[in-house]
């Protein structure tokens, strides 16, 4: 159940109970506005772009919260701002399970709220269930890092999306104009971007997708070498692992990578 007000709000309702085929949801408006409520059916235990999410009729439904209702039914802008300001950064939380409780409201650019916002003008305000906030950084913040730092993104094309999002933040519009024609535009190998004291690195590394020895060969890429057999690919992946992690004195400041075992339970021991 998704609730939105164009340019102002996007959030979801909370499932309270389920019995005899009836689902009961709860949602509290944030401020006076007209909200549209959309109900979609999700395929159980399936995720990804291929999953169909048909809209259940008669949604969308329209709900209007008037000014005289805000004191009793809505949270209010001041409460949202206080929630956004007073929560500690999620990066400082030691309980890793907190990210399984990702929950909150998106406040749009058409609402004047004093809190960190993305370049689109949207601000994520975590709920009390989540109880921590994601820090946001501007390009100027990244360029003002006082000492050398490095971020290594190591993985598949999915992780490469994270790298490109960081590159989008780090580079100016002029610098990004020809990015699709540069080495950054390739879909494998290694790419380095250094600006100020920050180095951003993407390295193709598919440790979670090692094929079984008897599986049919298929094309995989590592740096500038195309690997068409499982042995060569594993050799190359092992080289990356040793290169990045062997010398602890040169470890990156931040590492984002996928770990796991393949079908034949091969690992790096």
Buried (B, 14 or more C-beta within 10 A) or exposed (E): BBBBBEEBBBBBBBEEEEEEEEEEBEBEBBBBBEBBBBBEEEEEEEEEEEEEEEEEEEBBEEBEBEEEEBEEEBBBBEEBBBBBEEBEEBEEBEEEEBEEBEBBBBBBBEBEBEBBBEEEEBBBBBBEEBBBBBEBEEBEEBEEBEEEBBBBBBBBEEBBEBBBEBBEBBBEEEEBEEBEEEEBEBEBBBBEBEBBBBBBBBBBBBBEBBBEEEEEEEEBBBBEEEBEEBEBBBEBBEEBBEEBBEEEEEEBEEBBBBEEEBEEEBEEE
